[in-house]
Amino acid sequence: MIPAFSSLRHFTTSTMRRAVSEFQVTVPWGEIRGQIWGPSHGRPVLCLHGWADNSGTFNTLIPLLPEDWRFIAIDFPGHGLSSHRPDGCFYTFPFYVADVRRVVEALQWKRFSIIGHSMGGNVAGMFSALYPEMIESVVLLDTYGFLPTDVTHMFENMRKGINDQVQYDNTANERKERVYTYEKAKERLKEANPFLLDTSADLMLERAVREVPGGFVFTRDLRINLKNIISTNLDQCLHVMSQIKARVLLLLATDGLYKIFTLPDGYGDELKKKWTEQNATIVELKGDHHIHLNNPEMVASVITEFLQRDSSEQPPSQSGINQTPKL
């Protein structure tokens, strides 16, 4: 499978102008789409977006990162411009990990780095554990890289996810696409993603909606909203983390995901402790869950410094950044 490149366009930030081209990889059920920045010979970095987002989440950050690197940001299946999974299929983390494997196989990348936001960071964590020989560095944006579930809820969640999927499939013919004006679509997106600035919402909508007679419809697959049927408990997460050999940077926002999404008691501390034992760099920045999109200048220099350092160097220091103490 050879990725196709088309629709060359330019994206302008306050600091630089960067060419970005469209990306696509053929998969058995359609295609995985995305965006490409940088020269073909550049240092490869794969960028993975969060749940219900798309590759547009990196449109303000990547232009602030080194121009001679090769960044590819994908739309996960069921998100952005990528194909939906076949009828009857679930959206689960193992499938997303397999999507990444398909993409890097098509790119013929043997070793690369990953930047993952939220759910994309969790996919990055699992991929880095399964394929440690392929990953050089990992940057986790407002995520611990793993999302453990209380073991007492795992089978309850599986049951609900299966029931929801069956119900969804049984009522597929009854659903009609809802058509929005652009402003109403933007309003709906911001209701679901309260962290987004107006300008950030516009960037996301470039790939989140498509125009139809009478307005716009969202491109996402509604099945991404169904309960994930495959989860891991804390002990499993800690074991999987131990398989990661790459250098890891956690960028946690002070008013980010874990302010509104609460992990079971003590889980966050256990994950931080494990990362510290593995010499990960943990940095806290003042901002929200989409800090990389809303305020990319806050994270760009930290990411660049981390990815450019040799593993023997010390963690980066920068004014306005609080280094989380070793646990």
Stockholm file with secondary structure:
# STOCKHOLM 1.0

chainA/1-327         MIPAFSSLRHFTTSTMRRAVSEFQVTVPWGEIRGQIWGPSHGRPVLCLHGWADNSGTFNTLIPLLPEDWRFIAIDFPGHGLSSHRPDGCFYTFPFYVADVRRVVEALQWKRFSIIGHSMGGNVAGMFSALYPEMIESVVLLDTYGFLPTDVTHMFENMRKGINDQVQYDNTANERKERVYTYEKAKERLKEANPFLLDTSADLMLERAVREVPGGFVFTRDLRINLKNIISTNLDQCLHVMSQIKARVLLLLATDGLYKIFTLPDGYGDELKKKWTEQNATIVELKGDHHIHLNNPEMVASVITEFLQRDSSEQPPSQSGINQTPKL
#=GR chainA/1-327 SS CCCEEEEEEEEECSSCEEEEEEEEEEETTEEEEEEEESCTTSEEEEEECCTTCCGGGGTTTGGGSCTTEEEEEECCTTSTTSCCCCTTCCCCHHHHHHHHHHHHHHHTCSSEEEEEETHHHHHHHHHHHHCGGGEEEEEEESSCSCCCCCHHHHHHHHHHHHHHHHHHHHTGGGCCCCCBCHHHHHHHHHHHCTTCCHHHHHHHHHHHEEEETTEEEECSCGGGGSCCSCCCCHHHHHHHHTTCCSEEEEEEEEESHHHHSCCSTTHHHHHHHHHHHTTCEEEEEEEETTHHHHSTHHHHHHHHHHHHSCTTSCCCCCTTCEECCCC
#=GC SS_cons         CCCEEEEEEEEECSSCEEEEEEEEEEETTEEEEEEEESCTTSEEEEEECCTTCCGGGGTTTGGGSCTTEEEEEECCTTSTTSCCCCTTCCCCHHHHHHHHHHHHHHHTCSSEEEEEETHHHHHHHHHHHHCGGGEEEEEEESSCSCCCCCHHHHHHHHHHHHHHHHHHHHTGGGCCCCCBCHHHHHHHHHHHCTTCCHHHHHHHHHHHEEEETTEEEECSCGGGGSCCSCCCCHHHHHHHHTTCCSEEEEEEEEESHHHHSCCSTTHHHHHHHHHHHTTCEEEEEEEETTHHHHSTHHHHHHHHHHHHSCTTSCCCCCTTCEECCCC
//
